[in-house]
Amino acid sequence: MTSLSQTIVNKLQILPRQKQQQFLDGLEDEDLLTNVSPAELQALAQIAIAPAEQDKLSDLLARNTENQLSTEELETLDRLLDQLDQLNILKARAQYTLQYFNQASAA
């Protein structure tokens, strides 16, 4: 039975040198989401914060500008902002991966 890595090596050897190098370059790029299907990448690239969480975040941000938040609300705001940052990073990586593979397939 052929191992997955051997199958990949065999398939890679069939490709022209330029495609081989693009594939290998992609493996070295830590921002690429190489273990995600194109459909999943599309979904990730379009994902958004839940409407209820967005409303809560908007309220907390507005009240924060007026210094009207309790300590607990400030912690909630920090948590929501951290989650939003992580979501935006994931979205950017998904978009970057889609763009990378689209360019590689067009070359």
C-alpha positions in Angstrom: 0.0 0.0 0.0 1.4 3.4 -1.0 1.7 6.0 1.6 0.2 9.4 1.2 3.6 11.1 1.1 4.8 8.7 -1.6 1.6 9.4 -3.6 2.2 13.1 -3.3 5.9 12.8 -4.4 4.8 10.7 -7.4 2.2 13.2 -8.5 4.6 16.1 -7.9 7.2 14.5 -10.2 4.8 14.6 -13.1 4.4 18.4 -12.9 6.7 20.8 -14.7 9.5 22.2 -12.7 7.8 25.6 -12.2 4.7 24.0 -10.8 6.8 21.8 -8.5 8.5 24.9 -7.2 5.2 26.8 -6.7 3.9 23.8 -4.7 7.0 23.6 -2.6 7.0 27.4 -2.0 3.4 27.1 -0.8 4.3 24.4 1.7 6.9 26.8 3.2 4.3 29.7 3.5 2.9 29.5 7.0 0.0 31.8 6.2 -1.4 29.4 3.6 -4.3 27.2 4.8 -3.2 24.2 2.8 -5.4 21.7 4.6 -8.7 23.4 3.8 -10.8 22.7 0.7 -11.6 25.5 -1.8 -15.3 25.5 -0.6 -14.2 25.9 3.0 -11.8 28.7 2.1 -14.6 30.5 0.4 -16.8 30.1 3.5 -14.0 31.3 5.7 -13.3 34.3 3.5 -16.9 35.4 3.8 -17.5 34.6 7.5 -18.8 37.4 9.7 -19.4 37.9 13.4 -22.8 36.9 14.6 -25.4 39.8 14.4 -26.0 39.6 18.2 -22.3 39.8 18.9 -21.9 42.7 16.4 -24.7 44.6 18.2 -23.1 44.0 21.6 -19.7 45.1 20.3 -21.2 48.2 18.7 -22.9 49.1 22.0 -19.8 48.5 24.1 -17.7 50.5 21.7 -20.1 53.4 21.7 -20.4 53.4 25.5 -16.6 53.0 25.9 -16.0 56.3 24.0 -18.1 57.9 26.8 -16.2 56.1 29.6 -19.4 54.4 30.6 -18.3 50.7 30.9 -17.9 48.7 34.1 -14.8 46.5 34.6 -16.8 43.5 33.5 -18.0 45.2 30.4 -14.4 46.3 29.5 -13.4 42.7 29.8 -16.2 41.7 27.5 -15.2 44.3 25.0 -11.6 43.1 25.1 -12.7 39.5 24.6 -15.0 40.5 21.7 -12.2 42.6 20.1 -9.7 39.7 20.4 -12.2 37.3 18.8 -12.8 39.8 16.0 -9.1 40.1 15.5 -8.7 36.3 15.2 -11.7 36.1 12.8 -10.2 38.8 10.6 -6.8 37.0 10.6 -8.5 33.8 9.6 -10.5 35.6 6.8 -7.3 37.2 5.5 -5.5 33.9 5.5 -8.4 32.2 3.6 -8.5 35.0 1.0 -4.7 34.9 0.7 -4.8 31.1 0.2 -7.5 31.4 -2.4 -5.6 34.1 -4.3 -2.4 32.0 -4.1 -3.9 28.9 -5.5 -5.8 30.8 -8.2 -2.5 32.4 -9.3 -0.7 29.1 -9.2 -3.4 27.4 -11.3 -3.3 30.2 -13.9 0.5 30.1 -14.3 
